[in-house]
Every structure is written in structure tokens, then in C-alpha cells.
Amino acid sequence: MKNLDGIVEFCSVASVGNFTGAANRLDTSVAQVSRKVATLEKRLGVKLLHRTTRNVSLTEAGKLYFEQTNPALSVLENAQLSVSALQQSPQGLIKLTAPVAFGEAFIAPLLNRFLETYSGISIQCAFSNDTLDIVEQGLDLAIRIGKLEDSSLIAKRLATRQLYVCGSREYLQNNSIPTSLEDLKQHSLLVGSQPYWRFLINNDVQTVSVSGRVRYNSGNALKAAAINGLGLTQLPGFYVRDSIAQGQLVEVLPDYKDKQEAIWTVFPSNRNVAPKIRLLVDFLSENLTDDR
């Protein structure tokens, strides 16, 4: 076949299910994708897609064409990746998303170190607490925390985290040290974005409703408030373990500490993982430390 123009765009639309997602995936405009597909249909002399204002679906000819061309494109992509892997210096753009507070505090510094090491790589990271559709948004990977939703995404565990309830020595000297969850009602609580804390009760993880004078959607802000003696807070070890080790904070209620939860990276299952992506994932996995 002499002309492959439009086949990549068509297969992207067919895979994602709409022109917007295909454009994001290919890092181009919706108009460009639409024009390429229309040119392909004209060249073939057949309609490949049913188009409505909201949905795109494959015609019978489109299904047959997709079944034949998509595997062929995968073979070409694998060949390109194999050649790229021979390069000593990885190059190209990596697009990802990560939760806001965790991403800003821990993922962004690692991304900066990664970029210092690999000058040929560029990174775009969207910090968002929304569970973005990485296929629709054209992202290479996402950082997720906790239980994963059932999906077609491929997941790799990077690290684990655990929640700690802690306060400053000064605060605990001026207030009774809680020994039960009921004792929390007598304390000033520093609350995050969710109005509950998680505890292990009778070997079962349960949530307990909490409220307080302070409510921040930032782990670093909650840690600072706790160090300043404003009350107790519950935060992942990534935020507080150094402060606990240095004596700025003291852990309480250790017998109710919940089970560890995983930090994941997820990929689209229908996309080959480029060497630059594997390099970043390995780097994050090596440099994110488990909570113990």
C-alpha cells in the first residue's frame, strides 16, 4: 500500500470511540483527524464511520477495515519502538496525570530529577484529583492511589502508603493522649478533603466521621498545622514519617492503623509501552519509598 494517510487517524477514532479522544491521543486537532478520515473514506470509496452529534460508530465496512489495519499498525509501531530502543538517549514527550497534593509533593520532584538525567525527554503532567480518562485525554499513564476501579487499564504497583494519626509533643502534653477512637471526640482535629478518617477495627478497615476547626485539602498544610500544635491529623507516611522520626510529631492510636494501600501507575491496555515510559515508571518505582 503506497498511501497510509488517514489510517492512523481512523484506527484512533475506532479505538477511542470519538474524534476528540483520537485528537488528544495523536496530539492534533479534531478538524485534522476528521479531515484525514474523510480523505481515507473518499480514497476507499466507502463509509467507515457512522457520525452523529454525540457518537461515532463503525459501519460494517469500517469494522472489517479496522480488524485488518489495526494489527498492522501495531506491527509498525513495535518496529518503530524496537529501533527507538537502540538509542542510548531516550527522547520524546511523556504525558501523565497525578493526584494534586501527592503529585505536587512527591511526583513532581521525581519528575524534575528524571528530566535532569534524560535531557531528550519532555513531560506534561496534569495534577488533578479527578479520575481522568487517560485514553480520552491522550495520556501515556496515570498515578492512582488505593483501590483501582475495574477497567481495561494495565496497572503496575509503584509503592505502598499507610495512614498515621499524629500531633505535636506540645499539643499532646497539653491534652490527653487518645487511646481509643472515642477519645478523638475530645480533641481538636485537623481534617483533609474528606470528612472521615480510616481505621482498622476488628481487622476490618472502617471510616469514622471527623470534623474540626481546620479543613485543608493539602497534606503539607495539615502537617504544618499539626507541627504548630493545632491538633491531631491523619496523613500518609509520605508526609509525616520524617517529622515523626525527628520528634516534631508523635504518632497516636497505632493499634488502629489501617492496612497499607498501593500507589499505582496505569497504562492503556491497547497501547504499546514505549521505552521512555518504561524508563520513567522504573525510575518512580525505585525512588518512591514504601511506608512501613
N, C-alpha and C positions, 0 to 999 in steps of 0.2 A: 504494500500500500504506500503510495507516494505521499499522500497528504493525511497527517494525523490531526490537523487543525479542528478543534471543536470536540474531539473525543474525550479529552481530559475533562473539559467543562461538563459535557453530558454525563459522564460517569460520576462526577462530583455531585451534580444535581440529583441523579438517581440514587446515590448512596445516602445523601443527607435528607432529600425529600423536598427541598425548596431552593430557590435561586439565591436567597440571602445567605443561607448557610454555606452554599457552594462558593459564593464570592468571598466570604470570610475565610474559608478553608484554603482558597487559592490566592488570597491576598490581592484581590482585584475588585472591580466594581460589578454590581448586579447587571448593569447595562452591557458590560463587556461579556459576561457569561451568557446572557440572553442572546446577544448578537452572534457569538460563536456557535451556540446550539442551533440557532435558526439557520446559520450558514451550513452547518452539518446536515440538517434536515433537507435543505434545498439541494445539496450535493447528492444525497442519497435518494431524493425523490420520495420521501415517506415521512410521516409524522412520528416522532419518537416519544413525545410527551403530550399529555392532556393538561392544559393550563386553565386554572380558574383564578379568581381574585385571591383565594386563600390557599389553595392546594395545587400540588403538581403530582401527577401520577403517570406511570409508564403505559404507553399503548402496547398492543400485542407485539408490534414490530420493535418497540423500544425495549421490552423485556428480553426478546431474543437477542437484540444488538448488545444490550448490557451484559447478558450472560456470556457473550463471546468476547467482548472488548475489555471488560474489567479485569479478568485474569491476565490478559495480555499486558495491560498496563502495569499490573503488579510485577510481572516478569521484568519489564523495562525498568521499573523503579528499583527492584532488587539489584539489577545490573548496575544502575547508577550508584546505589548505596555501596556496593562492593568496590567500585572504583574510588568513591569518596573515602572509603575506609583506608585506602592506601596512603592518603595524605597524612603527613606527620603532624600537621597543624589543622585541627578541625575548624570549619568555617560555617557561617550561616546564621540565620535568625532562629531563636527559640522563643515561643510564646507560651506562657503559662499563667495560672491563676493560683492564689493562695488566700487563706483567711486573713482578715485585716490585721488584728493585733499580733497573732502568731507570726504572720508573714513579715510584718514590719520589724518585729523584734528579732526574729531568728532566721527566716528565709532570706530576706534582703541582704543582711551582712554576708551570708554564704554566697549569694549570687555575685556580690561585689568581689569577693575573693576569687570566685570562679572566673570572672571576667579578667581579673589581673593575670591569671595564669594562661588563659586562652584568648589572645588578642584578636583572633579572627572570628570570634563568636559575638553576636549581639543578642540582647534579651529584652523582651517586652513582658512585664508581669502586671496583671490586673489584681489588685488587692481588693477582695470582696468577700463578704460573709454570705452572699447568695451562692447557691449551688449552680454554677454556670454550666450550661450545656457546652462541653468543650468541642463537640463535633460541630454544633451550630455556630459557635463563635470562632471556629478555625484555630483552636488552641492545640498545642502539642501535648500538654499534660496539665494536671491539676494536683495541688496538695490538699488532701482531705484529712480530717481528724475524726476518730471514733468509728462507729458502726457505719458501714457503707450501704447505700441503697442498692437494691438489686438492679443490675444494668448489664449492658453488653461491654462495659469498660474492663480493661485488664488492670489489676491492682498489684502493686509491689509495696511491701511494708518498709518504711524508712527507719522508724524508731518507735518507742512507746513513751507514753507520758502517764503521770499519776497526779491526783489532786491532793493538796496539802491544806489543812486549816492551820493558820498561824497568826501570831500577833507579836508585838514588840515586848521585850522584857519589862519595860516601864509600864505598859498597859496591863500586863499580867500581874505585876506587883501591886497595882492599884485596884485590880479586880480579881475575883476568884477565878482560878484555873478551871475551865469546864472539864468535867469527867464523863458527862453524858450529853446526848443530843438535847435533852430537856433543858440543860443548863444554858444553852445558847439563847434562850428567851431573856436571860438576864444580862446579855452582852450587847454592846454596840457592834453591829455587823456591817461590813463593807461589801456591797453587793455588785456583781458584774451585770452583764447584759441580760442574763436570765434570772428570774426571781426565785431560784431554788438552788440548793447545794446537793451534791450526790454523796451518799454514804453506803458503806457495806453493813447491812443489818441482817443478822441471822444468815450470813453467807449469800445474801441477795442484795444487788445494787438497787437502792431506792432513792427517790428525791424527797427533799424536805424543803418546804416553802420558807423563804427568808425575806426580810425587809430591813431597812436601816436608813440612817441619815445620808449615807453616801451611796451613790449608784453610778459607777463608771463603766463604760464599755471598752476600757483599756486595762490590760493586765499590769502594765508598768505603773499606771496611775493608782491602781488598787494596792500594789506593792508599796509605793511611796507613802500612801495614806496609812498603811499598817505600820511601816517603819516609824512614822511620825506619831504613833501611839493613838490613832483614832479608833481602833477596834480590831476585830478579827476578820480575816478574809479567807476565802478558799481559792487557791490558784494552782495551776500545773507546776510541777517541779522545775520546768524550764525557767520560770520567773523567779522562784524563791529559794532554790536549793543553795545557791551561793550565799544568800543573805542568812539562811539558817546555819550554814557552816561557819559563817563569820560572826554569828551571835547577834546579828541585827534583828532577827526574827526567831521565834520559838514555835515549834510545831506542837499542836494540841490535838486531842482526840485521835491519836494514831491507831487505836483499835477499830475505828470506824472508817479508816481509809479505804476508798473504793478500789476496785480492780483496775489494773493498767489498761489503757486503751491505746490503740495503734494510731500512728501517723502514717498516712499512705500517699503514694503518688499513683495516679490513674492515667491510663492512655486509651485512646480509641482502639477498639479491637480490630478494626478494618484498615489499620494504617501500619505500614512497616516502621519500626523504630529506628531512626537514623542514628549513626554512631555518636553524633554530637548530643543527642538526647540521652543515650545510654551513659555517656560521659558525665552529664550533669546529674543524672539520677544516682550514679555511683558516688559522685562527689558529695551529694546531700546525705546519702546513706552513711558514708564514712565519717561525716562531720556533725551529724545530729546525734546527740548522746541520749541513750535511754534513761528514763527516771528509774531509780532503784529504791 
